[in-house]
Amino acid sequence: MKELARAKLIDSRFLTTDKKGGYIFKVKGKPGGFEATATPATKAVGDRFFYIDQRGILRYADGKMANSKSPRL
């Protein structure tokens, strides 16, 4: 996340934290692209998890980690 923020590809607040809007964001490279997740930081935020990869399809899951097989949003 810090590399993306330094390159000004995402919000500069990610230089100091991986949390924003009550979610914890993670990005990792993989062969041929990337995958990113947003996980609720606390139960107060809710229990909806998000996933996106290089295809640009946002996916979600309630109560568990979202992945490439989760329903489209």
MODELLER restraints for C-alpha pairs under 7 A, 6 or more apart:
rsr = mdl.restraints
at = mdl.atoms
rsr.add(forms.Gaussian(group=physical.xy_distance, feature=features.Distance(at['CA:1:A'], at['CA:14:A']), mean=6.26, stdev=0.5))
rsr.add(forms.Gaussian(group=physical.xy_distance, feature=features.Distance(at['CA:1:A'], at['CA:27:A']), mean=6.36, stdev=0.5))
rsr.add(forms.Gaussian(group=physical.xy_distance, feature=features.Distance(at['CA:2:A'], at['CA:14:A']), mean=6.04, stdev=0.5))
rsr.add(forms.Gaussian(group=physical.xy_distance, feature=features.Distance(at['CA:2:A'], at['CA:15:A']), mean=4.83, stdev=0.5))
rsr.add(forms.Gaussian(group=physical.xy_distance, feature=features.Distance(at['CA:4:A'], at['CA:10:A']), mean=5.90, stdev=0.5))
rsr.add(forms.Gaussian(group=physical.xy_distance, feature=features.Distance(at['CA:5:A'], at['CA:11:A']), mean=5.92, stdev=0.5))
rsr.add(forms.Gaussian(group=physical.xy_distance, feature=features.Distance(at['CA:5:A'], at['CA:12:A']), mean=5.01, stdev=0.5))
rsr.add(forms.Gaussian(group=physical.xy_distance, feature=features.Distance(at['CA:5:A'], at['CA:14:A']), mean=6.00, stdev=0.5))
rsr.add(forms.Gaussian(group=physical.xy_distance, feature=features.Distance(at['CA:5:A'], at['CA:15:A']), mean=5.93, stdev=0.5))
rsr.add(forms.Gaussian(group=physical.xy_distance, feature=features.Distance(at['CA:18:A'], at['CA:24:A']), mean=5.56, stdev=0.5))
rsr.add(forms.Gaussian(group=physical.xy_distance, feature=features.Distance(at['CA:18:A'], at['CA:25:A']), mean=5.41, stdev=0.5))
rsr.add(forms.Gaussian(group=physical.xy_distance, feature=features.Distance(at['CA:19:A'], at['CA:25:A']), mean=6.18, stdev=0.5))
rsr.add(forms.Gaussian(group=physical.xy_distance, feature=features.Distance(at['CA:22:A'], at['CA:40:A']), mean=6.12, stdev=0.5))
rsr.add(forms.Gaussian(group=physical.xy_distance, feature=features.Distance(at['CA:22:A'], at['CA:41:A']), mean=5.50, stdev=0.5))
rsr.add(forms.Gaussian(group=physical.xy_distance, feature=features.Distance(at['CA:22:A'], at['CA:45:A']), mean=5.95, stdev=0.5))
rsr.add(forms.Gaussian(group=physical.xy_distance, feature=features.Distance(at['CA:23:A'], at['CA:38:A']), mean=5.75, stdev=0.5))
rsr.add(forms.Gaussian(group=physical.xy_distance, feature=features.Distance(at['CA:23:A'], at['CA:39:A']), mean=5.25, stdev=0.5))
rsr.add(forms.Gaussian(group=physical.xy_distance, feature=features.Distance(at['CA:23:A'], at['CA:40:A']), mean=4.47, stdev=0.5))
rsr.add(forms.Gaussian(group=physical.xy_distance, feature=features.Distance(at['CA:23:A'], at['CA:41:A']), mean=4.93, stdev=0.5))
rsr.add(forms.Gaussian(group=physical.xy_distance, feature=features.Distance(at['CA:24:A'], at['CA:38:A']), mean=5.47, stdev=0.5))
rsr.add(forms.Gaussian(group=physical.xy_distance, feature=features.Distance(at['CA:24:A'], at['CA:39:A']), mean=5.11, stdev=0.5))
rsr.add(forms.Gaussian(group=physical.xy_distance, feature=features.Distance(at['CA:24:A'], at['CA:40:A']), mean=6.26, stdev=0.5))
rsr.add(forms.Gaussian(group=physical.xy_distance, feature=features.Distance(at['CA:24:A'], at['CA:41:A']), mean=5.70, stdev=0.5))
rsr.add(forms.Gaussian(group=physical.xy_distance, feature=features.Distance(at['CA:25:A'], at['CA:37:A']), mean=5.69, stdev=0.5))
rsr.add(forms.Gaussian(group=physical.xy_distance, feature=features.Distance(at['CA:25:A'], at['CA:38:A']), mean=4.58, stdev=0.5))
rsr.add(forms.Gaussian(group=physical.xy_distance, feature=features.Distance(at['CA:25:A'], at['CA:39:A']), mean=6.57, stdev=0.5))
rsr.add(forms.Gaussian(group=physical.xy_distance, feature=features.Distance(at['CA:26:A'], at['CA:36:A']), mean=5.48, stdev=0.5))
rsr.add(forms.Gaussian(group=physical.xy_distance, feature=features.Distance(at['CA:26:A'], at['CA:37:A']), mean=5.30, stdev=0.5))
rsr.add(forms.Gaussian(group=physical.xy_distance, feature=features.Distance(at['CA:26:A'], at['CA:38:A']), mean=6.63, stdev=0.5))
rsr.add(forms.Gaussian(group=physical.xy_distance, feature=features.Distance(at['CA:27:A'], at['CA:35:A']), mean=5.82, stdev=0.5))
rsr.add(forms.Gaussian(group=physical.xy_distance, feature=features.Distance(at['CA:27:A'], at['CA:36:A']), mean=4.25, stdev=0.5))
rsr.add(forms.Gaussian(group=physical.xy_distance, feature=features.Distance(at['CA:27:A'], at['CA:37:A']), mean=6.60, stdev=0.5))
rsr.add(forms.Gaussian(group=physical.xy_distance, feature=features.Distance(at['CA:28:A'], at['CA:34:A']), mean=5.64, stdev=0.5))
rsr.add(forms.Gaussian(group=physical.xy_distance, feature=features.Distance(at['CA:28:A'], at['CA:35:A']), mean=5.65, stdev=0.5))
rsr.add(forms.Gaussian(group=physical.xy_distance, feature=features.Distance(at['CA:28:A'], at['CA:36:A']), mean=6.47, stdev=0.5))
rsr.add(forms.Gaussian(group=physical.xy_distance, feature=features.Distance(at['CA:29:A'], at['CA:35:A']), mean=6.52, stdev=0.5))
rsr.add(forms.Gaussian(group=physical.xy_distance, feature=features.Distance(at['CA:33:A'], at['CA:54:A']), mean=5.37, stdev=0.5))
rsr.add(forms.Gaussian(group=physical.xy_distance, feature=features.Distance(at['CA:34:A'], at['CA:53:A']), mean=5.44, stdev=0.5))
rsr.add(forms.Gaussian(group=physical.xy_distance, feature=features.Distance(at['CA:34:A'], at['CA:54:A']), mean=5.67, stdev=0.5))
rsr.add(forms.Gaussian(group=physical.xy_distance, feature=features.Distance(at['CA:35:A'], at['CA:52:A']), mean=5.77, stdev=0.5))
rsr.add(forms.Gaussian(group=physical.xy_distance, feature=features.Distance(at['CA:35:A'], at['CA:53:A']), mean=4.20, stdev=0.5))
rsr.add(forms.Gaussian(group=physical.xy_distance, feature=features.Distance(at['CA:35:A'], at['CA:54:A']), mean=6.83, stdev=0.5))
rsr.add(forms.Gaussian(group=physical.xy_distance, feature=features.Distance(at['CA:36:A'], at['CA:51:A']), mean=5.71, stdev=0.5))
rsr.add(forms.Gaussian(group=physical.xy_distance, feature=features.Distance(at['CA:36:A'], at['CA:52:A']), mean=5.36, stdev=0.5))
rsr.add(forms.Gaussian(group=physical.xy_distance, feature=features.Distance(at['CA:36:A'], at['CA:53:A']), mean=6.17, stdev=0.5))
rsr.add(forms.Gaussian(group=physical.xy_distance, feature=features.Distance(at['CA:37:A'], at['CA:50:A']), mean=5.48, stdev=0.5))
rsr.add(forms.Gaussian(group=physical.xy_distance, feature=features.Distance(at['CA:37:A'], at['CA:51:A']), mean=4.53, stdev=0.5))
rsr.add(forms.Gaussian(group=physical.xy_distance, feature=features.Distance(at['CA:37:A'], at['CA:52:A']), mean=6.60, stdev=0.5))
rsr.add(forms.Gaussian(group=physical.xy_distance, feature=features.Distance(at['CA:38:A'], at['CA:49:A']), mean=5.90, stdev=0.5))
rsr.add(forms.Gaussian(group=physical.xy_distance, feature=features.Distance(at['CA:38:A'], at['CA:50:A']), mean=5.03, stdev=0.5))
rsr.add(forms.Gaussian(group=physical.xy_distance, feature=features.Distance(at['CA:38:A'], at['CA:51:A']), mean=6.60, stdev=0.5))
rsr.add(forms.Gaussian(group=physical.xy_distance, feature=features.Distance(at['CA:39:A'], at['CA:49:A']), mean=5.10, stdev=0.5))
rsr.add(forms.Gaussian(group=physical.xy_distance, feature=features.Distance(at['CA:39:A'], at['CA:50:A']), mean=6.72, stdev=0.5))
rsr.add(forms.Gaussian(group=physical.xy_distance, feature=features.Distance(at['CA:40:A'], at['CA:46:A']), mean=6.54, stdev=0.5))
rsr.add(forms.Gaussian(group=physical.xy_distance, feature=features.Distance(at['CA:40:A'], at['CA:47:A']), mean=6.40, stdev=0.5))
rsr.add(forms.Gaussian(group=physical.xy_distance, feature=features.Distance(at['CA:40:A'], at['CA:48:A']), mean=6.96, stdev=0.5))
rsr.add(forms.Gaussian(group=physical.xy_distance, feature=features.Distance(at['CA:40:A'], at['CA:49:A']), mean=6.62, stdev=0.5))
rsr.add(forms.Gaussian(group=physical.xy_distance, feature=features.Distance(at['CA:47:A'], at['CA:62:A']), mean=5.54, stdev=0.5))
rsr.add(forms.Gaussian(group=physical.xy_distance, feature=features.Distance(at['CA:47:A'], at['CA:63:A']), mean=4.90, stdev=0.5))
rsr.add(forms.Gaussian(group=physical.xy_distance, feature=features.Distance(at['CA:48:A'], at['CA:60:A']), mean=6.67, stdev=0.5))
rsr.add(forms.Gaussian(group=physical.xy_distance, feature=features.Distance(at['CA:48:A'], at['CA:61:A']), mean=5.73, stdev=0.5))
rsr.add(forms.Gaussian(group=physical.xy_distance, feature=features.Distance(at['CA:48:A'], at['CA:62:A']), mean=4.45, stdev=0.5))
rsr.add(forms.Gaussian(group=physical.xy_distance, feature=features.Distance(at['CA:48:A'], at['CA:63:A']), mean=6.12, stdev=0.5))
rsr.add(forms.Gaussian(group=physical.xy_distance, feature=features.Distance(at['CA:49:A'], at['CA:60:A']), mean=5.45, stdev=0.5))
rsr.add(forms.Gaussian(group=physical.xy_distance, feature=features.Distance(at['CA:49:A'], at['CA:61:A']), mean=5.25, stdev=0.5))
rsr.add(forms.Gaussian(group=physical.xy_distance, feature=features.Distance(at['CA:49:A'], at['CA:62:A']), mean=6.18, stdev=0.5))
rsr.add(forms.Gaussian(group=physical.xy_distance, feature=features.Distance(at['CA:49:A'], at['CA:64:A']), mean=6.61, stdev=0.5))
rsr.add(forms.Gaussian(group=physical.xy_distance, feature=features.Distance(at['CA:49:A'], at['CA:65:A']), mean=5.67, stdev=0.5))
rsr.add(forms.Gaussian(group=physical.xy_distance, feature=features.Distance(at['CA:49:A'], at['CA:66:A']), mean=5.53, stdev=0.5))
rsr.add(forms.Gaussian(group=physical.xy_distance, feature=features.Distance(at['CA:50:A'], at['CA:59:A']), mean=5.65, stdev=0.5))
rsr.add(forms.Gaussian(group=physical.xy_distance, feature=features.Distance(at['CA:50:A'], at['CA:60:A']), mean=4.44, stdev=0.5))
rsr.add(forms.Gaussian(group=physical.xy_distance, feature=features.Distance(at['CA:50:A'], at['CA:61:A']), mean=6.61, stdev=0.5))
rsr.add(forms.Gaussian(group=physical.xy_distance, feature=features.Distance(at['CA:50:A'], at['CA:66:A']), mean=5.41, stdev=0.5))
rsr.add(forms.Gaussian(group=physical.xy_distance, feature=features.Distance(at['CA:51:A'], at['CA:58:A']), mean=5.91, stdev=0.5))
rsr.add(forms.Gaussian(group=physical.xy_distance, feature=features.Distance(at['CA:51:A'], at['CA:59:A']), mean=5.09, stdev=0.5))
rsr.add(forms.Gaussian(group=physical.xy_distance, feature=features.Distance(at['CA:51:A'], at['CA:60:A']), mean=6.17, stdev=0.5))
rsr.add(forms.Gaussian(group=physical.xy_distance, feature=features.Distance(at['CA:51:A'], at['CA:66:A']), mean=5.43, stdev=0.5))
rsr.add(forms.Gaussian(group=physical.xy_distance, feature=features.Distance(at['CA:51:A'], at['CA:67:A']), mean=5.61, stdev=0.5))
rsr.add(forms.Gaussian(group=physical.xy_distance, feature=features.Distance(at['CA:52:A'], at['CA:58:A']), mean=4.85, stdev=0.5))
rsr.add(forms.Gaussian(group=physical.xy_distance, feature=features.Distance(at['CA:52:A'], at['CA:59:A']), mean=6.23, stdev=0.5))
rsr.add(forms.Gaussian(group=physical.xy_distance, feature=features.Distance(at['CA:57:A'], at['CA:72:A']), mean=6.75, stdev=0.5))
rsr.add(forms.Gaussian(group=physical.xy_distance, feature=features.Distance(at['CA:58:A'], at['CA:72:A']), mean=5.90, stdev=0.5))
rsr.add(forms.Gaussian(group=physical.xy_distance, feature=features.Distance(at['CA:58:A'], at['CA:73:A']), mean=5.72, stdev=0.5))
rsr.add(forms.Gaussian(group=physical.xy_distance, feature=features.Distance(at['CA:59:A'], at['CA:66:A']), mean=6.67, stdev=0.5))
rsr.add(forms.Gaussian(group=physical.xy_distance, feature=features.Distance(at['CA:59:A'], at['CA:70:A']), mean=5.64, stdev=0.5))
rsr.add(forms.Gaussian(group=physical.xy_distance, feature=features.Distance(at['CA:59:A'], at['CA:71:A']), mean=5.47, stdev=0.5))
rsr.add(forms.Gaussian(group=physical.xy_distance, feature=features.Distance(at['CA:59:A'], at['CA:72:A']), mean=4.37, stdev=0.5))
rsr.add(forms.Gaussian(group=physical.xy_distance, feature=features.Distance(at['CA:59:A'], at['CA:73:A']), mean=5.19, stdev=0.5))
rsr.add(forms.Gaussian(group=physical.xy_distance, feature=features.Distance(at['CA:60:A'], at['CA:66:A']), mean=5.24, stdev=0.5))
rsr.add(forms.Gaussian(group=physical.xy_distance, feature=features.Distance(at['CA:60:A'], at['CA:70:A']), mean=5.86, stdev=0.5))
rsr.add(forms.Gaussian(group=physical.xy_distance, feature=features.Distance(at['CA:60:A'], at['CA:71:A']), mean=5.96, stdev=0.5))
rsr.add(forms.Gaussian(group=physical.xy_distance, feature=features.Distance(at['CA:60:A'], at['CA:72:A']), mean=6.53, stdev=0.5))
rsr.add(forms.Gaussian(group=physical.xy_distance, feature=features.Distance(at['CA:60:A'], at['CA:73:A']), mean=6.19, stdev=0.5))
rsr.add(forms.Gaussian(group=physical.xy_distance, feature=features.Distance(at['CA:61:A'], at['CA:70:A']), mean=6.17, stdev=0.5))
